[in-house]
Amino acid sequence: MKNLLFFLLLPLCAATAQETPVAEEVLPDISARSLALELAGAFTNDGYRLRDGFWPGEIEPGRPRYLEVNLFAGNEYWFCAAATPPARKLSVSVFDAAGKRVEFQSYGDGASAAAGFEPDISGKYFLKLDLLEGEKSPFCLIYAYK
């Protein structure tokens, strides 16, 4: 009876062991979020507050990611993104509801980038996240405001 129980549980143990690599694949996303939080955290020293939530995903060269955000006139925003290797250079740009690029402050340090923007008009805006150098990688975007 003990042997029968062992052979019935063996496939269950094998299935659990096969799930382990899937959990490891999630780790780069956590790393990308950690890097984005590190960058955004620098703005908290200047009175910015981190928005709850974040945007994770994958990015690859030649296929920018666009994110829609609702912003309020009079607030200042910093959109901070980071990617893990093999990403090497990232950029963040801001566009208005009509798709026209707006003026913003830019920061870039390899696979970390940020865009600072203060809208004159409340409404819908778009962020463009571009992988300029490197290969398909996990990324995370977080923003701070005041």
C-alpha positions, -999 to 999 in steps of 0.1 A, spaced: 0 0 0 29 24 8 45 17 -26 12 24 -43 9 58 -25 45 66 -35 38 60 -72 6 80 -70 24 110 -55 55 108 -77 37 125 -107 24 152 -85 60 159 -72 73 159 -107 47 184 -119 55 207 -90 92 205 -98 85 215 -134 67 247 -122 98 260 -106 113 275 -138 81 294 -144 85 312 -111 121 321 -120 108 337 -152 89 362 -131 120 374 -113 132 397 -141 99 416 -138 105 421 -101 140 433 -109 127 458 -135 101 471 -110 129 474 -83 150 494 -108 121 517 -117 112 522 -80 149 532 -74 147 558 -101 113 571 -91 124 572 -54 150 599 -63 121 622 -70 104 616 -36 133 636 -21 119 666 -41 84 662 -27 70 639 -53 47 611 -43 47 577 -60 15 567 -76 1 533 -65 5 508 -92 29 502 -120 29 490 -157 50 459 -163 56 442 -196 81 432 -223 97 456 -248 117 449 -279 136 471 -304 115 486 -331 83 479 -312 76 508 -287 51 504 -260 24 531 -256 6 537 -223 -24 560 -218 -25 582 -187 -49 608 -174 -31 639 -161 -42 670 -143 -31 705 -151 -10 721 -124 6 688 -113 41 678 -121 49 643 -132 79 621 -137 74 588 -156 102 564 -147 109 532 -166 136 505 -162 143 473 -181 166 444 -172 193 429 -194 196 423 -223 181 459 -226 208 485 -228 192 518 -236 156 530 -229 137 562 -236 104 577 -224 85 603 -244 52 621 -237 24 629 -263 -9 647 -260 -43 633 -269 -38 642 -306 -5 622 -307 16 654 -308 49 652 -289 49 677 -260 79 693 -244 92 674 -214 124 670 -194 143 639 -203 166 616 -182 184 585 -194 210 562 -179 213 530 -199 183 508 -193 166 534 -170 149 564 -184 124 591 -172 103 619 -186 92 649 -166 61 668 -177 37 695 -163 5 696 -184 -12 729 -191 -45 711 -198 -60 682 -179 -68 651 -200 -55 621 -218 -18 618 -226 3 590 -240 37 577 -229 60 561 -254 85 536 -241 113 528 -266 140 502 -264 168 519 -283 196 493 -277 195 457 -266 171 428 -271 136 419 -259 134 425 -221 110 429 -192 103 465 -182 84 483 -156 71 519 -156 61 539 -124 53 575 -120 56 602 -94 36 634 -91 32 665 -70 
